[in-house]
Amino acid sequence: MIEEEFDETTQKTRIRTVYRGSKIEAGNAAALERSKETRVKVAAAKAEIAQERQRQKVEAVRAEKARETNPYRLVSVFAVIAALGLGAVIGLRFLYDLL
């Protein structure tokens, strides 16, 4: 783009270049393209991270359910209750014998 100024008093024209399509324009276009690619990569990485977090949540829920329905847990709770009951019976017999 060229700017042209005409001075009426001296009858002279002054011309100067205001804008030149140059390496800067090409560099800006390349930088814009790299920026777009980077944004796409970041969006894909964020989506992948979100999927991984969701998968981890699902796995955690499955592990919790598996732990709650574990048969060893049921057997161990039963064993503790039976031991406490047996201890209570022995303790009561001991107290009864003392009287």
Summary of the structure (lengths in Angstrom):
residues: 99
radius of gyration: 41.9
end to end distance: 116.5
largest distance: 135.3
contacts: 176
relative contact order: 0.05
helix: 75%
strand: 12%
